[in-house]
Amino acid sequence: MNCGYGRGLSVLEVLDAVDRANGAPIERLMEGRRAGDPPMLISANQRILDTLDWKPKYDDIDQIVADALRWERKLLETATPA
């Protein structure tokens, strides 16, 4: 079952959110689409909504990316000896 929102974001939109969460831009190397890459992917969540007592709590990409970055930094801190 997919846990998506039924709408999509471009790679650039996600990277822009990473820039905002990081407080600085990350380097981007723009290249053409790879052979076989679909033009768009959107995760449909209707099955999980119909099956489980669950709904997405967060749908703001800035909040999602900031939380993920905070989590990754915390993991890095605990894995790195002082």
mmCIF file as gemmi writes it, N, C-alpha and C atoms, coordinates in Angstrom:
data_model
loop_
_atom_site.group_PDB
_atom_site.id
_atom_site.type_symbol
_atom_site.label_atom_id
_atom_site.label_alt_id
_atom_site.label_comp_id
_atom_site.label_asym_id
_atom_site.label_entity_id
_atom_site.label_seq_id
_atom_site.pdbx_PDB_ins_code
_atom_site.Cartn_x
_atom_site.Cartn_y
_atom_site.Cartn_z
_atom_site.occupancy
_atom_site.B_iso_or_equiv
_atom_site.pdbx_formal_charge
_atom_site.auth_seq_id
_atom_site.auth_asym_id
_atom_site.pdbx_PDB_model_num
ATOM 1 N N . MET Axp A 1 ? 0.841 -1.179 0 1 0 ? 1 A 1
ATOM 2 C CA . MET Axp A 1 ? 0 0 0 1 0 ? 1 A 1
ATOM 3 C C . MET Axp A 1 ? 0.883 1.237 0 1 0 ? 1 A 1
ATOM 4 N N . ASN Axp A 2 ? 0.49 2.234 -0.754 1 0 ? 2 A 1
ATOM 5 C CA . ASN Axp A 2 ? 1.236 3.486 -0.836 1 0 ? 2 A 1
ATOM 6 C C . ASN Axp A 2 ? 0.764 4.456 0.239 1 0 ? 2 A 1
ATOM 7 N N . CYS Axp A 3 ? 1.714 5.185 0.777 1 0 ? 3 A 1
ATOM 8 C CA . CYS Axp A 3 ? 1.413 6.194 1.801 1 0 ? 3 A 1
ATOM 9 C C . CYS Axp A 3 ? 1.541 7.599 1.235 1 0 ? 3 A 1
ATOM 10 N N . GLY Axp A 4 ? 1.245 7.769 -0.021 1 0 ? 4 A 1
ATOM 11 C CA . GLY Axp A 4 ? 1.377 9.069 -0.661 1 0 ? 4 A 1
ATOM 12 C C . GLY Axp A 4 ? 0.147 9.928 -0.445 1 0 ? 4 A 1
ATOM 13 N N . TYR Axp A 5 ? 0.119 11.041 -1.161 1 0 ? 5 A 1
ATOM 14 C CA . TYR Axp A 5 ? -0.971 12.005 -1.033 1 0 ? 5 A 1
ATOM 15 C C . TYR Axp A 5 ? -1.828 12.103 -2.28 1 0 ? 5 A 1
ATOM 16 N N . GLY Axp A 6 ? -1.477 11.341 -3.304 1 0 ? 6 A 1
ATOM 17 C CA . GLY Axp A 6 ? -2.229 11.411 -4.543 1 0 ? 6 A 1
ATOM 18 C C . GLY Axp A 6 ? -1.88 12.622 -5.386 1 0 ? 6 A 1
ATOM 19 N N . ARG Axp A 7 ? -0.802 13.294 -5.037 1 0 ? 7 A 1
ATOM 20 C CA . ARG Axp A 7 ? -0.305 14.408 -5.837 1 0 ? 7 A 1
ATOM 21 C C . ARG Axp A 7 ? 1.219 14.314 -5.831 1 0 ? 7 A 1
ATOM 22 N N . GLY Axp A 8 ? 1.844 14.915 -6.807 1 0 ? 8 A 1
ATOM 23 C CA . GLY Axp A 8 ? 3.28 14.769 -6.921 1 0 ? 8 A 1
ATOM 24 C C . GLY Axp A 8 ? 4.036 16.078 -6.814 1 0 ? 8 A 1
ATOM 25 N N . LEU Axp A 9 ? 5.325 15.949 -6.62 1 0 ? 9 A 1
ATOM 26 C CA . LEU Axp A 9 ? 6.252 17.081 -6.61 1 0 ? 9 A 1
ATOM 27 C C . LEU Axp A 9 ? 7.38 16.742 -7.572 1 0 ? 9 A 1
ATOM 28 N N . SER Axp A 10 ? 7.914 17.771 -8.195 1 0 ? 10 A 1
ATOM 29 C CA . SER Axp A 10 ? 9.061 17.531 -9.06 1 0 ? 10 A 1
ATOM 30 C C . SER Axp A 10 ? 10.307 17.346 -8.212 1 0 ? 10 A 1
ATOM 31 N N . VAL Axp A 11 ? 11.331 16.775 -8.814 1 0 ? 11 A 1
ATOM 32 C CA . VAL Axp A 11 ? 12.615 16.627 -8.13 1 0 ? 11 A 1
ATOM 33 C C . VAL Axp A 11 ? 13.126 18 -7.706 1 0 ? 11 A 1
ATOM 34 N N . LEU Axp A 12 ? 12.975 18.987 -8.572 1 0 ? 12 A 1
ATOM 35 C CA . LEU Axp A 12 ? 13.442 20.337 -8.241 1 0 ? 12 A 1
ATOM 36 C C . LEU Axp A 12 ? 12.672 20.934 -7.066 1 0 ? 12 A 1
ATOM 37 N N . GLU Axp A 13 ? 11.388 20.663 -6.968 1 0 ? 13 A 1
ATOM 38 C CA . GLU Axp A 13 ? 10.614 21.153 -5.823 1 0 ? 13 A 1
ATOM 39 C C . GLU Axp A 13 ? 11.119 20.539 -4.519 1 0 ? 13 A 1
ATOM 40 N N . VAL Axp A 14 ? 11.445 19.256 -4.55 1 0 ? 14 A 1
ATOM 41 C CA . VAL Axp A 14 ? 11.977 18.594 -3.357 1 0 ? 14 A 1
ATOM 42 C C . VAL Axp A 14 ? 13.36 19.159 -3.03 1 0 ? 14 A 1
ATOM 43 N N . LEU Axp A 15 ? 14.212 19.331 -4.036 1 0 ? 15 A 1
ATOM 44 C CA . LEU Axp A 15 ? 15.541 19.893 -3.797 1 0 ? 15 A 1
ATOM 45 C C . LEU Axp A 15 ? 15.459 21.317 -3.265 1 0 ? 15 A 1
ATOM 46 N N . ASP Axp A 16 ? 14.507 22.098 -3.729 1 0 ? 16 A 1
ATOM 47 C CA . ASP Axp A 16 ? 14.318 23.442 -3.195 1 0 ? 16 A 1
ATOM 48 C C . ASP Axp A 16 ? 13.956 23.382 -1.707 1 0 ? 16 A 1
ATOM 49 N N . ALA Axp A 17 ? 13.143 22.411 -1.329 1 0 ? 17 A 1
ATOM 50 C CA . ALA Axp A 17 ? 12.795 22.235 0.084 1 0 ? 17 A 1
ATOM 51 C C . ALA Axp A 17 ? 14.025 21.831 0.891 1 0 ? 17 A 1
ATOM 52 N N . VAL Axp A 18 ? 14.894 21.006 0.313 1 0 ? 18 A 1
ATOM 53 C CA . VAL Axp A 18 ? 16.146 20.627 0.986 1 0 ? 18 A 1
ATOM 54 C C . VAL Axp A 18 ? 17.011 21.869 1.183 1 0 ? 18 A 1
ATOM 55 N N . ASP Axp A 19 ? 17.097 22.715 0.175 1 0 ? 19 A 1
ATOM 56 C CA . ASP Axp A 19 ? 17.851 23.964 0.298 1 0 ? 19 A 1
ATOM 57 C C . ASP Axp A 19 ? 17.332 24.794 1.472 1 0 ? 19 A 1
ATOM 58 N N . ARG Axp A 20 ? 16.02 24.932 1.558 1 0 ? 20 A 1
ATOM 59 C CA . ARG Axp A 20 ? 15.431 25.741 2.632 1 0 ? 20 A 1
ATOM 60 C C . ARG Axp A 20 ? 15.704 25.121 4 1 0 ? 20 A 1
ATOM 61 N N . ALA Axp A 21 ? 15.565 23.814 4.113 1 0 ? 21 A 1
ATOM 62 C CA . ALA Axp A 21 ? 15.804 23.142 5.395 1 0 ? 21 A 1
ATOM 63 C C . ALA Axp A 21 ? 17.265 23.196 5.788 1 0 ? 21 A 1
ATOM 64 N N . ASN Axp A 22 ? 18.141 23.129 4.814 1 0 ? 22 A 1
ATOM 65 C CA . ASN Axp A 22 ? 19.577 23.131 5.052 1 0 ? 22 A 1
ATOM 66 C C . ASN Axp A 22 ? 20.125 24.538 5.291 1 0 ? 22 A 1
ATOM 67 N N . GLY Axp A 23 ? 19.392 25.529 4.844 1 0 ? 23 A 1
ATOM 68 C CA . GLY Axp A 23 ? 19.847 26.908 4.985 1 0 ? 23 A 1
ATOM 69 C C . GLY Axp A 23 ? 20.867 27.318 3.944 1 0 ? 23 A 1
ATOM 70 N N . ALA Axp A 24 ? 21.118 26.467 2.992 1 0 ? 24 A 1
ATOM 71 C CA . ALA Axp A 24 ? 22.064 26.751 1.912 1 0 ? 24 A 1
ATOM 72 C C . ALA Axp A 24 ? 21.724 25.846 0.734 1 0 ? 24 A 1
ATOM 73 N N . PRO Axp A 25 ? 22.003 26.324 -0.475 1 0 ? 25 A 1
ATOM 74 C CA . PRO Axp A 25 ? 21.7 25.487 -1.646 1 0 ? 25 A 1
ATOM 75 C C . PRO Axp A 25 ? 22.664 24.309 -1.762 1 0 ? 25 A 1
ATOM 76 N N . ILE Axp A 26 ? 22.131 23.205 -2.263 1 0 ? 26 A 1
ATOM 77 C CA . ILE Axp A 26 ? 22.988 22.07 -2.58 1 0 ? 26 A 1
ATOM 78 C C . ILE Axp A 26 ? 23.278 22.113 -4.069 1 0 ? 26 A 1
ATOM 79 N N . GLU Axp A 27 ? 24.43 21.614 -4.439 1 0 ? 27 A 1
ATOM 80 C CA . GLU Axp A 27 ? 24.824 21.638 -5.849 1 0 ? 27 A 1
ATOM 81 C C . GLU Axp A 27 ? 23.932 20.715 -6.668 1 0 ? 27 A 1
ATOM 82 N N . ARG Axp A 28 ? 23.57 21.184 -7.836 1 0 ? 28 A 1
ATOM 83 C CA . ARG Axp A 28 ? 22.732 20.398 -8.742 1 0 ? 28 A 1
ATOM 84 C C . ARG Axp A 28 ? 23.454 20.231 -10.07 1 0 ? 28 A 1
ATOM 85 N N . LEU Axp A 29 ? 23.375 19.048 -10.608 1 0 ? 29 A 1
ATOM 86 C CA . LEU Axp A 29 ? 23.905 18.772 -11.937 1 0 ? 29 A 1
ATOM 87 C C . LEU Axp A 29 ? 22.713 18.355 -12.793 1 0 ? 29 A 1
ATOM 88 N N . MET Axp A 30 ? 22.327 19.21 -13.703 1 0 ? 30 A 1
ATOM 89 C CA . MET Axp A 30 ? 21.151 18.963 -14.531 1 0 ? 30 A 1
ATOM 90 C C . MET Axp A 30 ? 21.546 18.13 -15.743 1 0 ? 30 A 1
ATOM 91 N N . GLU Axp A 31 ? 20.848 17.03 -15.926 1 0 ? 31 A 1
ATOM 92 C CA . GLU Axp A 31 ? 21.051 16.154 -17.079 1 0 ? 31 A 1
ATOM 93 C C . GLU Axp A 31 ? 19.699 15.744 -17.612 1 0 ? 31 A 1
ATOM 94 N N . GLY Axp A 32 ? 19.698 15.155 -18.785 1 0 ? 32 A 1
ATOM 95 C CA . GLY Axp A 32 ? 18.456 14.704 -19.386 1 0 ? 32 A 1
ATOM 96 C C . GLY Axp A 32 ? 17.885 13.489 -18.676 1 0 ? 32 A 1
ATOM 97 N N . ARG Axp A 33 ? 16.654 13.214 -18.967 1 0 ? 33 A 1
ATOM 98 C CA . ARG Axp A 33 ? 15.97 12.056 -18.401 1 0 ? 33 A 1
ATOM 99 C C . ARG Axp A 33 ? 16.639 10.781 -18.912 1 0 ? 33 A 1
ATOM 100 N N . ARG Axp A 34 ? 16.782 9.818 -18.034 1 0 ? 34 A 1
ATOM 101 C CA . ARG Axp A 34 ? 17.365 8.533 -18.414 1 0 ? 34 A 1
ATOM 102 C C . ARG Axp A 34 ? 16.354 7.718 -19.223 1 0 ? 34 A 1
ATOM 103 N N . ALA Axp A 35 ? 16.854 6.858 -20.065 1 0 ? 35 A 1
ATOM 104 C CA . ALA Axp A 35 ? 15.977 5.987 -20.848 1 0 ? 35 A 1
ATOM 105 C C . ALA Axp A 35 ? 15.103 5.171 -19.899 1 0 ? 35 A 1
ATOM 106 N N . GLY Axp A 36 ? 13.815 5.163 -20.159 1 0 ? 36 A 1
ATOM 107 C CA . GLY Axp A 36 ? 12.893 4.387 -19.34 1 0 ? 36 A 1
ATOM 108 C C . GLY Axp A 36 ? 12.296 5.145 -18.173 1 0 ? 36 A 1
ATOM 109 N N . ASP Axp A 37 ? 12.831 6.326 -17.833 1 0 ? 37 A 1
ATOM 110 C CA . ASP Axp A 37 ? 12.256 7.122 -16.744 1 0 ? 37 A 1
ATOM 111 C C . ASP Axp A 37 ? 10.879 7.632 -17.15 1 0 ? 37 A 1
ATOM 112 N N . PRO Axp A 38 ? 9.886 7.451 -16.293 1 0 ? 38 A 1
ATOM 113 C CA . PRO Axp A 38 ? 8.567 7.991 -16.609 1 0 ? 38 A 1
ATOM 114 C C . PRO Axp A 38 ? 8.566 9.506 -16.435 1 0 ? 38 A 1
ATOM 115 N N . PRO Axp A 39 ? 7.712 10.197 -17.155 1 0 ? 39 A 1
ATOM 116 C CA . PRO Axp A 39 ? 7.66 11.647 -17.017 1 0 ? 39 A 1
ATOM 117 C C . PRO Axp A 39 ? 7.108 12.098 -15.664 1 0 ? 39 A 1
ATOM 118 N N . MET Axp A 40 ? 6.33 11.213 -15.007 1 0 ? 40 A 1
ATOM 119 C CA . MET Axp A 40 ? 5.713 11.587 -13.743 1 0 ? 40 A 1
ATOM 120 C C . MET Axp A 40 ? 5.361 10.321 -12.956 1 0 ? 40 A 1
ATOM 121 N N . LEU Axp A 41 ? 5.52 10.382 -11.639 1 0 ? 41 A 1
ATOM 122 C CA . LEU Axp A 41 ? 5.074 9.313 -10.744 1 0 ? 41 A 1
ATOM 123 C C . LEU Axp A 41 ? 4.293 9.939 -9.604 1 0 ? 41 A 1
ATOM 124 N N . ILE Axp A 42 ? 3.118 9.426 -9.347 1 0 ? 42 A 1
ATOM 125 C CA . ILE Axp A 42 ? 2.311 9.911 -8.232 1 0 ? 42 A 1
ATOM 126 C C . ILE Axp A 42 ? 1.825 8.696 -7.455 1 0 ? 42 A 1
ATOM 127 N N . SER Axp A 43 ? 2.082 8.713 -6.167 1 0 ? 43 A 1
ATOM 128 C CA . SER Axp A 43 ? 1.701 7.607 -5.305 1 0 ? 43 A 1
ATOM 129 C C . SER Axp A 43 ? 0.215 7.722 -4.939 1 0 ? 43 A 1
ATOM 130 N N . ALA Axp A 44 ? -0.563 6.74 -5.324 1 0 ? 44 A 1
ATOM 131 C CA . ALA Axp A 44 ? -1.983 6.714 -4.992 1 0 ? 44 A 1
ATOM 132 C C . ALA Axp A 44 ? -2.166 6.04 -3.637 1 0 ? 44 A 1
ATOM 133 N N . ASN Axp A 45 ? -2.862 6.695 -2.724 1 0 ? 45 A 1
ATOM 134 C CA . ASN Axp A 45 ? -3.002 6.149 -1.375 1 0 ? 45 A 1
ATOM 135 C C . ASN Axp A 45 ? -4.401 5.635 -1.062 1 0 ? 45 A 1
ATOM 136 N N . GLN Axp A 46 ? -5.262 5.525 -2.042 1 0 ? 46 A 1
ATOM 137 C CA . GLN Axp A 46 ? -6.65 5.149 -1.768 1 0 ? 46 A 1
ATOM 138 C C . GLN Axp A 46 ? -6.772 3.791 -1.085 1 0 ? 46 A 1
ATOM 139 N N . ARG Axp A 47 ? -5.942 2.836 -1.45 1 0 ? 47 A 1
ATOM 140 C CA . ARG Axp A 47 ? -6.04 1.504 -0.847 1 0 ? 47 A 1
ATOM 141 C C . ARG Axp A 47 ? -5.75 1.54 0.649 1 0 ? 47 A 1
ATOM 142 N N . ILE Axp A 48 ? -4.703 2.266 1.057 1 0 ? 48 A 1
ATOM 143 C CA . ILE Axp A 48 ? -4.38 2.33 2.481 1 0 ? 48 A 1
ATOM 144 C C . ILE Axp A 48 ? -5.458 3.1 3.251 1 0 ? 48 A 1
ATOM 145 N N . LEU Axp A 49 ? -6.023 4.131 2.619 1 0 ? 49 A 1
ATOM 146 C CA . LEU Axp A 49 ? -7.098 4.881 3.262 1 0 ? 49 A 1
ATOM 147 C C . LEU Axp A 49 ? -8.335 4.02 3.45 1 0 ? 49 A 1
ATOM 148 N N . ASP Axp A 50 ? -8.622 3.16 2.466 1 0 ? 50 A 1
ATOM 149 C CA . ASP Axp A 50 ? -9.79 2.28 2.541 1 0 ? 50 A 1
ATOM 150 C C . ASP Axp A 50 ? -9.581 1.108 3.493 1 0 ? 50 A 1
ATOM 151 N N . THR Axp A 51 ? -8.331 0.689 3.685 1 0 ? 51 A 1
ATOM 152 C CA . THR Axp A 51 ? -8.034 -0.535 4.426 1 0 ? 51 A 1
ATOM 153 C C . THR Axp A 51 ? -7.73 -0.29 5.899 1 0 ? 51 A 1
ATOM 154 N N . LEU Axp A 52 ? -6.993 0.735 6.182 1 0 ? 52 A 1
ATOM 155 C CA . LEU Axp A 52 ? -6.533 0.988 7.548 1 0 ? 52 A 1
ATOM 156 C C . LEU Axp A 52 ? -7.16 2.251 8.125 1 0 ? 52 A 1
ATOM 157 N N . ASP Axp A 53 ? -7.136 2.337 9.434 1 0 ? 53 A 1
ATOM 158 C CA . ASP Axp A 53 ? -7.556 3.561 10.112 1 0 ? 53 A 1
ATOM 159 C C . ASP Axp A 53 ? -6.344 4.485 10.158 1 0 ? 53 A 1
ATOM 160 N N . TRP Axp A 54 ? -5.984 5.003 8.994 1 0 ? 54 A 1
ATOM 161 C CA . TRP Axp A 54 ? -4.778 5.817 8.851 1 0 ? 54 A 1
ATOM 162 C C . TRP Axp A 54 ? -5.02 6.895 7.827 1 0 ? 54 A 1
ATOM 163 N N . LYS Axp A 55 ? -4.423 8.027 8.071 1 0 ? 55 A 1
ATOM 164 C CA . LYS Axp A 55 ? -4.379 9.08 7.06 1 0 ? 55 A 1
ATOM 165 C C . LYS Axp A 55 ? -3.073 9.823 7.249 1 0 ? 55 A 1
ATOM 166 N N . PRO Axp A 56 ? -2.542 10.412 6.185 1 0 ? 56 A 1
ATOM 167 C CA . PRO Axp A 56 ? -1.274 11.134 6.297 1 0 ? 56 A 1
ATOM 168 C C . PRO Axp A 56 ? -1.411 12.292 7.282 1 0 ? 56 A 1
ATOM 169 N N . LYS Axp A 57 ? -0.405 12.438 8.128 1 0 ? 57 A 1
ATOM 170 C CA . LYS Axp A 57 ? -0.412 13.516 9.113 1 0 ? 57 A 1
ATOM 171 C C . LYS Axp A 57 ? 0.222 14.787 8.556 1 0 ? 57 A 1
ATOM 172 N N . TYR Axp A 58 ? 1.256 14.632 7.764 1 0 ? 58 A 1
ATOM 173 C CA . TYR Axp A 58 ? 1.995 15.771 7.231 1 0 ? 58 A 1
ATOM 174 C C . TYR Axp A 58 ? 1.914 15.781 5.713 1 0 ? 58 A 1
ATOM 175 N N . ASP Axp A 59 ? 1.646 16.95 5.15 1 0 ? 59 A 1
ATOM 176 C CA . ASP Axp A 59 ? 1.64 17.039 3.692 1 0 ? 59 A 1
ATOM 177 C C . ASP Axp A 59 ? 2.4 18.261 3.193 1 0 ? 59 A 1
ATOM 178 N N . ASP Axp A 60 ? 3.127 18.928 4.076 1 0 ? 60 A 1
ATOM 179 C CA . ASP Axp A 60 ? 3.922 20.084 3.694 1 0 ? 60 A 1
ATOM 180 C C . ASP Axp A 60 ? 5.355 19.636 3.437 1 0 ? 60 A 1
ATOM 181 N N . ILE Axp A 61 ? 5.827 19.785 2.198 1 0 ? 61 A 1
ATOM 182 C CA . ILE Axp A 61 ? 7.152 19.275 1.833 1 0 ? 61 A 1
ATOM 183 C C . ILE Axp A 61 ? 8.247 19.924 2.671 1 0 ? 61 A 1
ATOM 184 N N . ASP Axp A 62 ? 8.107 21.186 3.032 1 0 ? 62 A 1
ATOM 185 C CA . ASP Axp A 62 ? 9.122 21.83 3.862 1 0 ? 62 A 1
ATOM 186 C C . ASP Axp A 62 ? 9.22 21.17 5.242 1 0 ? 62 A 1
ATOM 187 N N . GLN Axp A 63 ? 8.077 20.854 5.835 1 0 ? 63 A 1
ATOM 188 C CA . GLN Axp A 63 ? 8.066 20.187 7.142 1 0 ? 63 A 1
ATOM 189 C C . GLN Axp A 63 ? 8.622 18.771 7.032 1 0 ? 63 A 1
ATOM 190 N N . ILE Axp A 64 ? 8.231 18.056 6 1 0 ? 64 A 1
ATOM 191 C CA . ILE Axp A 64 ? 8.692 16.681 5.813 1 0 ? 64 A 1
ATOM 192 C C . ILE Axp A 64 ? 10.207 16.634 5.64 1 0 ? 64 A 1
ATOM 193 N N . VAL Axp A 65 ? 10.741 17.506 4.789 1 0 ? 65 A 1
ATOM 194 C CA . VAL Axp A 65 ? 12.184 17.526 4.536 1 0 ? 65 A 1
ATOM 195 C C . VAL Axp A 65 ? 12.941 17.989 5.785 1 0 ? 65 A 1
ATOM 196 N N . ALA Axp A 66 ? 12.434 19.01 6.477 1 0 ? 66 A 1
ATOM 197 C CA . ALA Axp A 66 ? 13.103 19.492 7.688 1 0 ? 66 A 1
ATOM 198 C C . ALA Axp A 66 ? 13.148 18.391 8.745 1 0 ? 66 A 1
ATOM 199 N N . ASP Axp A 67 ? 12.052 17.67 8.927 1 0 ? 67 A 1
ATOM 200 C CA . ASP Axp A 67 ? 12.031 16.563 9.898 1 0 ? 67 A 1
ATOM 201 C C . ASP Axp A 67 ? 13.007 15.463 9.491 1 0 ? 67 A 1
ATOM 202 N N . ALA Axp A 68 ? 13.039 15.126 8.208 1 0 ? 68 A 1
ATOM 203 C CA . ALA Axp A 68 ? 13.944 14.074 7.729 1 0 ? 68 A 1
ATOM 204 C C . ALA Axp A 68 ? 15.402 14.486 7.915 1 0 ? 68 A 1
ATOM 205 N N . LEU Axp A 69 ? 15.715 15.737 7.615 1 0 ? 69 A 1
ATOM 206 C CA . LEU Axp A 69 ? 17.085 16.225 7.773 1 0 ? 69 A 1
ATOM 207 C C . LEU Axp A 69 ? 17.489 16.229 9.251 1 0 ? 69 A 1
ATOM 208 N N . ARG Axp A 70 ? 16.587 16.667 10.113 1 0 ? 70 A 1
ATOM 209 C CA . ARG Axp A 70 ? 16.848 16.653 11.558 1 0 ? 70 A 1
ATOM 210 C C . ARG Axp A 70 ? 17.108 15.225 12.046 1 0 ? 70 A 1
ATOM 211 N N . TRP Axp A 71 ? 16.31 14.274 11.57 1 0 ? 71 A 1
ATOM 212 C CA . TRP Axp A 71 ? 16.467 12.863 11.936 1 0 ? 71 A 1
ATOM 213 C C . TRP Axp A 71 ? 17.825 12.333 11.483 1 0 ? 71 A 1
ATOM 214 N N . GLU Axp A 72 ? 18.186 12.611 10.231 1 0 ? 72 A 1
ATOM 215 C CA . GLU Axp A 72 ? 19.467 12.139 9.698 1 0 ? 72 A 1
ATOM 216 C C . GLU Axp A 72 ? 20.645 12.744 10.457 1 0 ? 72 A 1
ATOM 217 N N . ARG Axp A 73 ? 20.54 14.01 10.798 1 0 ? 73 A 1
ATOM 218 C CA . ARG Axp A 73 ? 21.62 14.653 11.566 1 0 ? 73 A 1
ATOM 219 C C . ARG Axp A 73 ? 21.74 14.038 12.951 1 0 ? 73 A 1
ATOM 220 N N . LYS Axp A 74 ? 20.602 13.709 13.566 1 0 ? 74 A 1
ATOM 221 C CA . LYS Axp A 74 ? 20.617 13.074 14.884 1 0 ? 74 A 1
ATOM 222 C C . LYS Axp A 74 ? 21.268 11.69 14.793 1 0 ? 74 A 1
ATOM 223 N N . LEU Axp A 75 ? 20.959 10.933 13.77 1 0 ? 75 A 1
ATOM 224 C CA . LEU Axp A 75 ? 21.579 9.631 13.581 1 0 ? 75 A 1
ATOM 225 C C . LEU Axp A 75 ? 23.095 9.764 13.403 1 0 ? 75 A 1
ATOM 226 N N . LEU Axp A 76 ? 23.503 10.757 12.641 1 0 ? 76 A 1
ATOM 227 C CA . LEU Axp A 76 ? 24.917 10.992 12.409 1 0 ? 76 A 1
ATOM 228 C C . LEU Axp A 76 ? 25.636 11.337 13.729 1 0 ? 76 A 1
ATOM 229 N N . GLU Axp A 77 ? 25.005 12.168 14.544 1 0 ? 77 A 1
ATOM 230 C CA . GLU Axp A 77 ? 25.592 12.541 15.841 1 0 ? 77 A 1
ATOM 231 C C . GLU Axp A 77 ? 25.753 11.335 16.751 1 0 ? 77 A 1
ATOM 232 N N . THR Axp A 78 ? 24.786 10.457 16.786 1 0 ? 78 A 1
ATOM 233 C CA . THR Axp A 78 ? 24.853 9.288 17.677 1 0 ? 78 A 1
ATOM 234 C C . THR Axp A 78 ? 25.802 8.225 17.141 1 0 ? 78 A 1
ATOM 235 N N . ALA Axp A 79 ? 26.041 8.227 15.824 1 0 ? 79 A 1
ATOM 236 C CA . ALA Axp A 79 ? 26.939 7.219 15.231 1 0 ? 79 A 1
ATOM 237 C C . ALA Axp A 79 ? 28.406 7.65 15.246 1 0 ? 79 A 1
ATOM 238 N N . THR Axp A 80 ? 28.639 8.954 15.413 1 0 ? 80 A 1
ATOM 239 C CA . THR Axp A 80 ? 29.985 9.479 15.377 1 0 ? 80 A 1
ATOM 240 C C . THR Axp A 80 ? 30.517 9.656 16.804 1 0 ? 80 A 1
ATOM 241 N N . PRO Axp A 81 ? 31.624 8.995 17.161 1 0 ? 81 A 1
ATOM 242 C CA . PRO Axp A 81 ? 32.161 9.183 18.507 1 0 ? 81 A 1
ATOM 243 C C . PRO Axp A 81 ? 32.628 10.626 18.723 1 0 ? 81 A 1
ATOM 244 N N . ALA Axp A 82 ? 32.45 11.113 19.926 1 0 ? 82 A 1
ATOM 245 C CA . ALA Axp A 82 ? 32.84 12.5 20.246 1 0 ? 82 A 1
ATOM 246 C C . ALA Axp A 82 ? 34.326 12.633 20.441 1 0 ? 82 A 1
